[in-house]
Every structure is written in structure tokens, then in C-alpha cells.
């Protein structure tokens, strides 16, 4: 679950960004925010999990 949620958010953001680029020619703020949020959440989770393992 710690990996699934952030990767799902980032994936949805990438899909929305692709569709937005095809439709308007620019990525849009919300898809970019979803990609950044998902990637950041995933990265922070990995760092914190590594710290707990030792």
C-alpha cells in the first residue's frame, strides 16, 4: 500500500498530462501537481523505510 498509492497518483497524473498535451498542447497544472506529489510521496516513503530498516 505504501508503494501503490503514490505510484497510482503519479500514473494518473501522467495519463492526464498526456491527454491534456494532446488536447491543448500544454501539460496543465493539476496533472503536473499529481505527478510531483506522487513522485515526492514515493521518494519520501522509500527514504523513511530505509531509515527504519537500519
N, CA, C, O and CB atoms as a CASP TS submission, in Angstrom:
PFRMAT TS
TARGET T0000
AUTHOR 0000-0000-0000
METHOD Language model
MODEL 1
PARENT N/A
ATOM      1  N   UNK     1       0.816  -1.195   0.000  1.00  0.00           N
ATOM      2  CA  UNK     1       0.000   0.000   0.000  1.00  0.00           C
ATOM      3  C   UNK     1       0.860   1.259   0.000  1.00  0.00           C
ATOM      4  O   UNK     1       0.464   2.280  -0.563  1.00  0.00           O
ATOM      5  CB  UNK     1      -0.928  -0.002   1.197  1.00  0.00           C
ATOM      6  N   UNK     2       2.026   1.194   0.624  1.00  0.00           N
ATOM      7  CA  UNK     2       2.898   2.367   0.645  1.00  0.00           C
ATOM      8  C   UNK     2       3.444   2.705  -0.726  1.00  0.00           C
ATOM      9  O   UNK     2       3.785   3.858  -0.992  1.00  0.00           O
ATOM     10  CB  UNK     2       4.040   2.147   1.601  1.00  0.00           C
ATOM     11  N   UNK     3       3.530   1.725  -1.591  1.00  0.00           N
ATOM     12  CA  UNK     3       4.034   1.958  -2.942  1.00  0.00           C
ATOM     13  C   UNK     3       2.879   2.176  -3.908  1.00  0.00           C
ATOM     14  O   UNK     3       2.985   2.980  -4.834  1.00  0.00           O
ATOM     15  CB  UNK     3       4.903   0.779  -3.408  1.00  0.00           C
ATOM     16  N   UNK     4       1.790   1.473  -3.700  1.00  0.00           N
ATOM     17  CA  UNK     4       0.676   1.503  -4.642  1.00  0.00           C
ATOM     18  C   UNK     4       0.019   2.882  -4.740  1.00  0.00           C
ATOM     19  O   UNK     4      -0.238   3.357  -5.846  1.00  0.00           O
ATOM     20  CB  UNK     4      -0.358   0.478  -4.240  1.00  0.00           C
ATOM     21  N   UNK     5      -0.250   3.520  -3.630  1.00  0.00           N
ATOM     22  CA  UNK     5      -0.939   4.814  -3.649  1.00  0.00           C
ATOM     23  C   UNK     5      -0.139   5.898  -4.371  1.00  0.00           C
ATOM     24  O   UNK     5      -0.686   6.541  -5.267  1.00  0.00           O
ATOM     25  CB  UNK     5      -1.231   5.262  -2.229  1.00  0.00           C
ATOM     26  N   UNK     6       1.143   6.134  -4.023  1.00  0.00           N
ATOM     27  CA  UNK     6       1.873   7.187  -4.728  1.00  0.00           C
ATOM     28  C   UNK     6       2.094   6.874  -6.203  1.00  0.00           C
ATOM     29  O   UNK     6       2.051   7.778  -7.038  1.00  0.00           O
ATOM     30  CB  UNK     6       3.203   7.419  -4.061  1.00  0.00           C
ATOM     31  N   UNK     7       2.330   5.611  -6.535  1.00  0.00           N
ATOM     32  CA  UNK     7       2.517   5.276  -7.944  1.00  0.00           C
ATOM     33  C   UNK     7       1.218   5.415  -8.726  1.00  0.00           C
ATOM     34  O   UNK     7       1.243   5.783  -9.900  1.00  0.00           O
ATOM     35  CB  UNK     7       3.058   3.858  -8.083  1.00  0.00           C
ATOM     36  N   UNK     8       0.089   5.128  -8.097  1.00  0.00           N
ATOM     37  CA  UNK     8      -1.205   5.322  -8.751  1.00  0.00           C
ATOM     38  C   UNK     8      -1.456   6.799  -9.007  1.00  0.00           C
ATOM     39  O   UNK     8      -1.912   7.171 -10.089  1.00  0.00           O
ATOM     40  CB  UNK     8      -2.338   4.731  -7.898  1.00  0.00           C
ATOM     41  N   UNK     9      -1.166   7.639  -8.032  1.00  0.00           N
ATOM     42  CA  UNK     9      -1.354   9.079  -8.198  1.00  0.00           C
ATOM     43  C   UNK     9      -0.459   9.609  -9.309  1.00  0.00           C
ATOM     44  O   UNK     9      -0.914  10.386 -10.149  1.00  0.00           O
ATOM     45  CB  UNK     9      -1.063   9.818  -6.882  1.00  0.00           C
ATOM     46  N   UNK    10       0.807   9.200  -9.326  1.00  0.00           N
ATOM     47  CA  UNK    10       1.722   9.647 -10.371  1.00  0.00           C
ATOM     48  C   UNK    10       1.289   9.133 -11.737  1.00  0.00           C
ATOM     49  O   UNK    10       1.397   9.856 -12.728  1.00  0.00           O
ATOM     50  CB  UNK    10       3.145   9.187 -10.065  1.00  0.00           C
ATOM     51  N   UNK    11       0.805   7.906 -11.808  1.00  0.00           N
ATOM     52  CA  UNK    11       0.354   7.341 -13.083  1.00  0.00           C
ATOM     53  C   UNK    11      -0.867   8.079 -13.619  1.00  0.00           C
ATOM     54  O   UNK    11      -0.941   8.380 -14.811  1.00  0.00           O
ATOM     55  CB  UNK    11       0.033   5.855 -12.921  1.00  0.00           C
ATOM     56  N   UNK    12      -1.814   8.367 -12.749  1.00  0.00           N
ATOM     57  CA  UNK    12      -2.996   9.132 -13.170  1.00  0.00           C
ATOM     58  C   UNK    12      -2.569  10.507 -13.664  1.00  0.00           C
ATOM     59  O   UNK    12      -3.085  10.996 -14.670  1.00  0.00           O
ATOM     60  CB  UNK    12      -4.015   9.267 -12.004  1.00  0.00           C
ATOM     61  N   UNK    13      -1.634  11.130 -12.966  1.00  0.00           N
ATOM     62  CA  UNK    13      -1.118  12.428 -13.401  1.00  0.00           C
ATOM     63  C   UNK    13      -0.463  12.361 -14.764  1.00  0.00           C
ATOM     64  O   UNK    13      -0.656  13.255 -15.589  1.00  0.00           O
ATOM     65  CB  UNK    13      -0.131  12.957 -12.395  1.00  0.00           C
ATOM     66  N   UNK    14       0.316  11.304 -15.016  1.00  0.00           N
ATOM     67  CA  UNK    14       0.958  11.158 -16.326  1.00  0.00           C
ATOM     68  C   UNK    14      -0.065  10.963 -17.436  1.00  0.00           C
ATOM     69  O   UNK    14       0.075  11.531 -18.519  1.00  0.00           O
ATOM     70  CB  UNK    14       1.930   9.985 -16.311  1.00  0.00           C
ATOM     71  N   UNK    15      -1.090  10.165 -17.172  1.00  0.00           N
ATOM     72  CA  UNK    15      -2.138   9.947 -18.174  1.00  0.00           C
ATOM     73  C   UNK    15      -2.881  11.251 -18.451  1.00  0.00           C
ATOM     74  O   UNK    15      -3.103  11.611 -19.607  1.00  0.00           O
ATOM     75  CB  UNK    15      -3.129   8.854 -17.702  1.00  0.00           C
ATOM     76  N   UNK    16      -3.262  11.957 -17.389  1.00  0.00           N
ATOM     77  CA  UNK    16      -3.951  13.235 -17.574  1.00  0.00           C
ATOM     78  C   UNK    16      -3.076  14.244 -18.305  1.00  0.00           C
ATOM     79  O   UNK    16      -3.566  15.003 -19.142  1.00  0.00           O
ATOM     80  CB  UNK    16      -4.381  13.803 -16.227  1.00  0.00           C
ATOM     81  N   UNK    17      -1.780  14.257 -17.992  1.00  0.00           N
ATOM     82  CA  UNK    17      -0.871  15.171 -18.665  1.00  0.00           C
ATOM     83  C   UNK    17      -0.782  14.854 -20.149  1.00  0.00           C
ATOM     84  O   UNK    17      -0.801  15.758 -20.985  1.00  0.00           O
ATOM     85  CB  UNK    17       0.512  15.109 -18.031  1.00  0.00           C
ATOM     86  N   UNK    18      -0.686  13.563 -20.476  1.00  0.00           N
ATOM     87  CA  UNK    18      -0.638  13.176 -21.883  1.00  0.00           C
ATOM     88  C   UNK    18      -1.892  13.579 -22.633  1.00  0.00           C
ATOM     89  O   UNK    18      -1.814  14.092 -23.750  1.00  0.00           O
ATOM     90  CB  UNK    18      -0.431  11.689 -22.006  1.00  0.00           C
ATOM     91  N   UNK    19      -3.046  13.351 -22.027  1.00  0.00           N
ATOM     92  CA  UNK    19      -4.301  13.739 -22.665  1.00  0.00           C
ATOM     93  C   UNK    19      -4.416  15.254 -22.795  1.00  0.00           C
ATOM     94  O   UNK    19      -4.906  15.753 -23.808  1.00  0.00           O
ATOM     95  CB  UNK    19      -5.486  13.194 -21.874  1.00  0.00           C
ATOM     96  N   UNK    20      -3.975  15.975 -21.795  1.00  0.00           N
ATOM     97  CA  UNK    20      -4.025  17.439 -21.825  1.00  0.00           C
ATOM     98  C   UNK    20      -3.091  17.991 -22.895  1.00  0.00           C
ATOM     99  O   UNK    20      -3.433  18.958 -23.575  1.00  0.00           O
ATOM    100  CB  UNK    20      -3.655  18.018 -20.452  1.00  0.00           C
ATOM    101  N   UNK    21      -1.919  17.387 -23.049  1.00  0.00           N
ATOM    102  CA  UNK    21      -0.983  17.830 -24.082  1.00  0.00           C
ATOM    103  C   UNK    21      -1.567  17.567 -25.462  1.00  0.00           C
ATOM    104  O   UNK    21      -1.455  18.409 -26.352  1.00  0.00           O
ATOM    105  CB  UNK    21       0.379  17.119 -23.930  1.00  0.00           C
ATOM    106  N   UNK    22      -2.188  16.410 -25.647  1.00  0.00           N
ATOM    107  CA  UNK    22      -2.811  16.111 -26.939  1.00  0.00           C
ATOM    108  C   UNK    22      -3.956  17.072 -27.243  1.00  0.00           C
ATOM    109  O   UNK    22      -4.138  17.473 -28.392  1.00  0.00           O
ATOM    110  CB  UNK    22      -3.322  14.670 -26.961  1.00  0.00           C
ATOM    111  N   UNK    23      -4.725  17.441 -26.229  1.00  0.00           N
ATOM    112  CA  UNK    23      -5.887  18.296 -26.449  1.00  0.00           C
ATOM    113  C   UNK    23      -5.512  19.771 -26.599  1.00  0.00           C
ATOM    114  O   UNK    23      -6.010  20.445 -27.501  1.00  0.00           O
ATOM    115  CB  UNK    23      -6.863  18.134 -25.306  1.00  0.00           C
ATOM    116  N   UNK    24      -4.648  20.272 -25.732  1.00  0.00           N
ATOM    117  CA  UNK    24      -4.377  21.708 -25.684  1.00  0.00           C
ATOM    118  C   UNK    24      -2.961  22.098 -26.091  1.00  0.00           C
ATOM    119  O   UNK    24      -2.706  23.266 -26.384  1.00  0.00           O
ATOM    120  CB  UNK    24      -4.637  22.210 -24.313  1.00  0.00           C
ATOM    121  N   UNK    25      -2.049  21.150 -26.114  1.00  0.00           N
ATOM    122  CA  UNK    25      -0.669  21.476 -26.454  1.00  0.00           C
ATOM    123  C   UNK    25       0.163  21.927 -25.261  1.00  0.00           C
ATOM    124  O   UNK    25       1.318  22.321 -25.428  1.00  0.00           O
ATOM    125  CB  UNK    25      -0.651  22.541 -27.497  1.00  0.00           C
ATOM    126  N   UNK    26      -0.405  21.875 -24.064  1.00  0.00           N
ATOM    127  CA  UNK    26       0.345  22.216 -22.855  1.00  0.00           C
ATOM    128  C   UNK    26      -0.081  21.274 -21.732  1.00  0.00           C
ATOM    129  O   UNK    26      -1.205  20.771 -21.748  1.00  0.00           O
ATOM    130  CB  UNK    26       0.114  23.711 -22.448  1.00  0.00           C
ATOM    131  N   UNK    27       0.795  21.026 -20.758  1.00  0.00           N
ATOM    132  CA  UNK    27       0.513  19.979 -19.774  1.00  0.00           C
ATOM    133  C   UNK    27      -0.570  20.322 -18.755  1.00  0.00           C
ATOM    134  O   UNK    27      -1.325  19.425 -18.379  1.00  0.00           O
ATOM    135  CB  UNK    27       1.756  19.653 -19.050  1.00  0.00           C
ATOM    136  N   UNK    28      -0.689  21.515 -18.302  1.00  0.00           N
ATOM    137  CA  UNK    28      -1.677  21.855 -17.281  1.00  0.00           C
ATOM    138  C   UNK    28      -1.107  21.690 -15.882  1.00  0.00           C
ATOM    139  O   UNK    28      -0.194  20.897 -15.657  1.00  0.00           O
ATOM    140  CB  UNK    28      -2.922  20.993 -17.440  1.00  0.00           C
ATOM    141  N   UNK    29      -1.660  22.450 -14.950  1.00  0.00           N
ATOM    142  CA  UNK    29      -1.119  22.496 -13.591  1.00  0.00           C
ATOM    143  C   UNK    29      -1.505  21.275 -12.758  1.00  0.00           C
ATOM    144  O   UNK    29      -0.665  20.729 -12.042  1.00  0.00           O
ATOM    145  CB  UNK    29      -1.593  23.751 -12.894  1.00  0.00           C
ATOM    146  N   UNK    30      -2.746  20.845 -12.841  1.00  0.00           N
ATOM    147  CA  UNK    30      -3.197  19.732 -11.998  1.00  0.00           C
ATOM    148  C   UNK    30      -2.471  18.424 -12.318  1.00  0.00           C
ATOM    149  O   UNK    30      -2.028  17.750 -11.388  1.00  0.00           O
ATOM    150  CB  UNK    30      -4.697  19.535 -12.162  1.00  0.00           C
ATOM    151  N   UNK    31      -2.326  18.034 -13.590  1.00  0.00           N
ATOM    152  CA  UNK    31      -1.556  16.813 -13.861  1.00  0.00           C
ATOM    153  C   UNK    31      -0.104  16.910 -13.395  1.00  0.00           C
ATOM    154  O   UNK    31       0.446  15.939 -12.877  1.00  0.00           O
ATOM    155  CB  UNK    31      -1.588  16.505 -15.343  1.00  0.00           C
ATOM    156  N   UNK    32       0.516  18.074 -13.577  1.00  0.00           N
ATOM    157  CA  UNK    32       1.887  18.251 -13.093  1.00  0.00           C
ATOM    158  C   UNK    32       1.949  18.123 -11.574  1.00  0.00           C
ATOM    159  O   UNK    32       2.873  17.513 -11.037  1.00  0.00           O
ATOM    160  CB  UNK    32       2.439  19.617 -13.531  1.00  0.00           C
ATOM    161  N   UNK    33       0.972  18.692 -10.889  1.00  0.00           N
ATOM    162  CA  UNK    33       0.923  18.588  -9.433  1.00  0.00           C
ATOM    163  C   UNK    33       0.768  17.139  -8.992  1.00  0.00           C
ATOM    164  O   UNK    33       1.410  16.719  -8.029  1.00  0.00           O
ATOM    165  CB  UNK    33      -0.223  19.431  -8.877  1.00  0.00           C
ATOM    166  N   UNK    34      -0.071  16.371  -9.674  1.00  0.00           N
ATOM    167  CA  UNK    34      -0.259  14.965  -9.323  1.00  0.00           C
ATOM    168  C   UNK    34       1.026  14.163  -9.522  1.00  0.00           C
ATOM    169  O   UNK    34       1.365  13.315  -8.696  1.00  0.00           O
ATOM    170  CB  UNK    34      -1.389  14.359 -10.156  1.00  0.00           C
ATOM    171  N   UNK    35       1.731  14.426 -10.605  1.00  0.00           N
ATOM    172  CA  UNK    35       2.989  13.712 -10.863  1.00  0.00           C
ATOM    173  C   UNK    35       4.020  14.054  -9.791  1.00  0.00           C
ATOM    174  O   UNK    35       4.678  13.165  -9.251  1.00  0.00           O
ATOM    175  CB  UNK    35       3.540  14.061 -12.269  1.00  0.00           C
ATOM    176  N   UNK    36       4.160  15.336  -9.485  1.00  0.00           N
ATOM    177  CA  UNK    36       5.134  15.756  -8.469  1.00  0.00           C
ATOM    178  C   UNK    36       4.750  15.212  -7.094  1.00  0.00           C
ATOM    179  O   UNK    36       5.610  14.739  -6.351  1.00  0.00           O
ATOM    180  CB  UNK    36       5.237  17.297  -8.422  1.00  0.00           C
ATOM    181  N   UNK    37       3.467  15.277  -6.753  1.00  0.00           N
ATOM    182  CA  UNK    37       3.004  14.764  -5.467  1.00  0.00           C
ATOM    183  C   UNK    37       3.256  13.264  -5.343  1.00  0.00           C
ATOM    184  O   UNK    37       3.760  12.807  -4.317  1.00  0.00           O
ATOM    185  CB  UNK    37       1.518  15.061  -5.283  1.00  0.00           C
ATOM    186  N   UNK    38       2.915  12.503  -6.361  1.00  0.00           N
ATOM    187  CA  UNK    38       3.122  11.058  -6.323  1.00  0.00           C
ATOM    188  C   UNK    38       4.593  10.684  -6.235  1.00  0.00           C
ATOM    189  O   UNK    38       4.970   9.798  -5.469  1.00  0.00           O
ATOM    190  CB  UNK    38       2.510  10.416  -7.542  1.00  0.00           C
ATOM    191  N   UNK    39       5.423  11.361  -7.022  1.00  0.00           N
ATOM    192  CA  UNK    39       6.855  11.065  -7.004  1.00  0.00           C
ATOM    193  C   UNK    39       7.486  11.439  -5.664  1.00  0.00           C
ATOM    194  O   UNK    39       8.331  10.710  -5.145  1.00  0.00           O
ATOM    195  CB  UNK    39       7.562  11.806  -8.140  1.00  0.00           C
ATOM    196  N   UNK    40       7.073  12.574  -5.110  1.00  0.00           N
ATOM    197  CA  UNK    40       7.609  13.001  -3.816  1.00  0.00           C
ATOM    198  C   UNK    40       7.187  12.048  -2.709  1.00  0.00           C
ATOM    199  O   UNK    40       7.997  11.672  -1.861  1.00  0.00           O
ATOM    200  CB  UNK    40       7.149  14.422  -3.487  1.00  0.00           C
ATOM    201  N   UNK    41       5.925  11.662  -2.717  1.00  0.00           N
ATOM    202  CA  UNK    41       5.404  10.730  -1.710  1.00  0.00           C
ATOM    203  C   UNK    41       6.152   9.404  -1.784  1.00  0.00           C
ATOM    204  O   UNK    41       6.523   8.834  -0.758  1.00  0.00           O
ATOM    205  CB  UNK    41       3.886  10.502  -1.905  1.00  0.00           C
ATOM    206  N   UNK    42       6.370   8.919  -3.003  1.00  0.00           N
ATOM    207  CA  UNK    42       7.098   7.665  -3.187  1.00  0.00           C
ATOM    208  C   UNK    42       8.536   7.799  -2.671  1.00  0.00           C
ATOM    209  O   UNK    42       9.024   6.926  -1.953  1.00  0.00           O
ATOM    210  CB  UNK    42       7.098   7.253  -4.677  1.00  0.00           C
ATOM    211  N   UNK    43       9.204   8.885  -3.036  1.00  0.00           N
ATOM    212  CA  UNK    43      10.587   9.088  -2.611  1.00  0.00           C
ATOM    213  C   UNK    43      10.733   9.211  -1.107  1.00  0.00           C
ATOM    214  O   UNK    43      11.637   8.618  -0.520  1.00  0.00           O
ATOM    215  CB  UNK    43      11.147  10.313  -3.264  1.00  0.00           C
ATOM    216  N   UNK    44       9.856   9.971  -0.482  1.00  0.00           N
ATOM    217  CA  UNK    44       9.904  10.129   0.973  1.00  0.00           C
ATOM    218  C   UNK    44       9.626   8.794   1.655  1.00  0.00           C
ATOM    219  O   UNK    44      10.275   8.452   2.643  1.00  0.00           O
ATOM    220  CB  UNK    44       8.884  11.196   1.443  1.00  0.00           C
ATOM    221  N   UNK    45       8.678   8.049   1.137  1.00  0.00           N
ATOM    222  CA  UNK    45       8.382   6.733   1.707  1.00  0.00           C
ATOM    223  C   UNK    45       9.560   5.791   1.622  1.00  0.00           C
ATOM    224  O   UNK    45       9.821   5.030   2.554  1.00  0.00           O
ATOM    225  CB  UNK    45       7.199   6.119   1.009  1.00  0.00           C
ATOM    226  N   UNK    46      10.276   5.837   0.506  1.00  0.00           N
ATOM    227  CA  UNK    46      11.454   4.972   0.360  1.00  0.00           C
ATOM    228  C   UNK    46      12.550   5.362   1.342  1.00  0.00           C
ATOM    229  O   UNK    46      13.180   4.498   1.952  1.00  0.00           O
ATOM    230  CB  UNK    46      11.991   5.038  -1.074  1.00  0.00           C
ATOM    231  N   UNK    47      12.776   6.652   1.492  1.00  0.00           N
ATOM    232  CA  UNK    47      13.818   7.114   2.409  1.00  0.00           C
ATOM    233  C   UNK    47      13.462   6.757   3.850  1.00  0.00           C
ATOM    234  O   UNK    47      14.316   6.291   4.604  1.00  0.00           O
ATOM    235  CB  UNK    47      14.024   8.635   2.272  1.00  0.00           C
ATOM    236  N   UNK    48      12.209   6.973   4.232  1.00  0.00           N
ATOM    237  CA  UNK    48      11.804   6.642   5.598  1.00  0.00           C
ATOM    238  C   UNK    48      11.841   5.142   5.852  1.00  0.00           C
ATOM    239  O   UNK    48      12.207   4.713   6.946  1.00  0.00           O
ATOM    240  CB  UNK    48      10.409   7.174   5.875  1.00  0.00           C
ATOM    241  N   UNK    49      11.471   4.345   4.870  1.00  0.00           N
ATOM    242  CA  UNK    49      11.513   2.888   5.032  1.00  0.00           C
ATOM    243  C   UNK    49      12.953   2.406   5.165  1.00  0.00           C
ATOM    244  O   UNK    49      13.231   1.487   5.937  1.00  0.00           O
ATOM    245  CB  UNK    49      10.826   2.190   3.841  1.00  0.00           C
ATOM    246  N   UNK    50      13.860   3.013   4.427  1.00  0.00           N
ATOM    247  CA  UNK    50      15.266   2.638   4.516  1.00  0.00           C
ATOM    248  C   UNK    50      15.823   2.989   5.888  1.00  0.00           C
ATOM    249  O   UNK    50      16.638   2.246   6.435  1.00  0.00           O
ATOM    250  CB  UNK    50      16.082   3.332   3.416  1.00  0.00           C
ATOM    251  N   UNK    51      15.388   4.122   6.455  1.00  0.00           N
ATOM    252  CA  UNK    51      15.844   4.537   7.781  1.00  0.00           C
ATOM    253  C   UNK    51      15.363   3.602   8.879  1.00  0.00           C
ATOM    254  O   UNK    51      16.064   3.403   9.871  1.00  0.00           O
ATOM    255  CB  UNK    51      15.375   5.940   8.074  1.00  0.00           C
ATOM    256  N   UNK    52      14.189   3.031   8.717  1.00  0.00           N
ATOM    257  CA  UNK    52      13.648   2.117   9.728  1.00  0.00           C
ATOM    258  C   UNK    52      14.338   0.762   9.699  1.00  0.00           C
ATOM    259  O   UNK    52      14.451   0.094  10.726  1.00  0.00           O
ATOM    260  CB  UNK    52      12.154   1.933   9.524  1.00  0.00           C
ATOM    261  N   UNK    53      14.794   0.363   8.533  1.00  0.00           N
ATOM    262  CA  UNK    53      15.440  -0.955   8.407  1.00  0.00           C
ATOM    263  C   UNK    53      16.829  -0.963   9.022  1.00  0.00           C
ATOM    264  O   UNK    53      17.310  -1.987   9.508  1.00  0.00           O
ATOM    265  CB  UNK    53      15.529  -1.367   6.940  1.00  0.00           C
ATOM    266  N   UNK    54      17.457   0.196   8.989  1.00  0.00           N
ATOM    267  CA  UNK    54      18.775   0.231   9.611  1.00  0.00           C
ATOM    268  C   UNK    54      19.839   0.449   8.693  1.00  0.00           C
ATOM    269  O   UNK    54      21.001   0.500   9.096  1.00  0.00           O
ATOM    270  CB  UNK    54      19.046  -0.957  10.315  1.00  0.00           C
TER
END
